[in-house]
């Protein structure tokens, strides 16, 4: 982990603007987790952890860049050391500050690249091999174009992005559907189940890693026909 993400609405929080305001006042900006994968051949950074995504002032942009640069520096790295920047989906709390990584290849799902057309991004197909033991898995629901990574290491690790927002959301079988471009609840539940069944460790989009377990909803999930 380069940076553990924060969240303005935990699974048990009342989903109100007052909750979000209170979290912001406490300095919780809702930036994503940032994950470094030391692949067999490449250093892969997943998402960028941009806090207070609605604040596009130069001060906030500079603040976020400094936080990310310092987090990398603590691990003996700089942005120029990153070979691949992988973006799970097109929300600023996940892709803000990506211009720090101009020397890296920028990857995202083919669906994302075709929909948003970010310059210099390479499209990734479902189940594409990003590096040895690192596989891209399409996980639609939170957005149509969402894509997670499965990493075969000491443990099978799911780098989930917002397909699994936090441990609390996974435990409750709850999805983050507050974004205007939310795609589909059933798809989101299926994506969360897929990652849960494929992993031993989950790195969620906005929280600390946790050992995978099987909550009741995974066995009770009903799919509409």
C-alpha positions, 0 to 999 in steps of 0.5 A, spaced: 500 500 500 502 506 498 496 510 501 490 507 504 484 511 501 478 514 505 471 515 505 466 520 506 460 515 507 462 508 511 457 503 510 453 504 516 453 512 516 447 516 514 447 517 507 446 525 507 450 531 505 451 533 512 455 526 513 459 528 507 460 535 510 462 533 517 467 528 514 470 534 510 471 538 516 475 533 519 479 532 513 477 526 510 477 527 503 474 521 500 481 519 496 482 512 493 487 507 496 493 507 492 496 500 490 503 498 488 504 492 485 511 489 484 510 485 478 515 480 475 517 485 470 514 492 472 512 496 477 505 497 477 501 503 480 493 502 481 489 509 482 492 515 485 488 517 491 486 524 489 482 527 496 477 532 495 475 531 488 470 536 487 476 541 489 480 543 483 483 549 486 491 549 484 492 549 492 488 542 492 492 539 486 499 541 489 497 538 495 495 531 492 501 531 488 505 532 494 502 527 498 503 522 493 510 524 491 512 523 499 508 516 499 512 514 494 519 517 497 517 513 503 518 507 499 524 509 495 521 511 489 519 517 485 513 517 479 519 516 474 520 509 477 513 507 475 512 503 469 505 502 468 499 506 471 493 502 471 486 506 473 480 502 475 475 507 473 474 514 471 473 518 477 477 524 479 478 521 486 482 515 482 485 518 477 487 525 479 494 527 479 496 522 474 500 527 470 505 525 475 507 519 471 508 521 464 514 516 463 509 510 465 504 507 460 497 509 462 492 503 462 485 502 463 479 498 460 477 498 453 470 500 455 473 506 459 478 508 453 473 508 448 468 512 452 472 517 455 478 517 450 483 520 455 490 521 451 495 516 451 491 511 454 492 504 452 486 499 452 485 493 456 481 487 454 477 483 460 482 478 462 488 481 459 495 479 462 498 486 465 504 483 467 506 476 469 501 474 475 497 480 474 490 480 470 485 485 469 478 483 470 472 487 468 468 489 474 462 493 472 457 496 476 459 502 480 461 504 473 460 501 466 467 501 465 470 499 472 476 494 471 480 491 477 486 487 478 487 480 480 494 478 483 497 472 484 503 473 489 504 469 496 496 470 496 491 471 491 490 479 491 484 482 489 485 490 487 478 492 487 477 499 486 470 501 487 467 494 486 469 493 493 469 500 497 471 498 504 471 491 508 464 494 511 461 495 504 463 487 503 461 485 509 454 488 508 453 486 501 452 494 500 455 497 493 457 505 492 451 507 488 451 515 489 455 517 483 451 520 477 454 515 472 452 508 477 451 503 472 447 497 475 446 494 482 446 487 479 452 487 475 455 491 481 453 485 486 456 480 481 463 483 480 463 484 488 462 476 489 467 475 483 472 478 487 471 475 493 471 468 490 477 469 486 481 472 492 484 471 499 486 478 500 482 484 498 484 491 497 478 495 497 478 502 493 477 506 499 480 502 505 485 498 508 486 491 505 483 485 509 483 477 509 477 475 504 471 472 508 464 469 505 459 473 508 452 471 508 449 475 502 454 471 497 450 465 498 443 468 498 445 473 492 439 472 487 440 474 480 434 476 476 432 472 470 
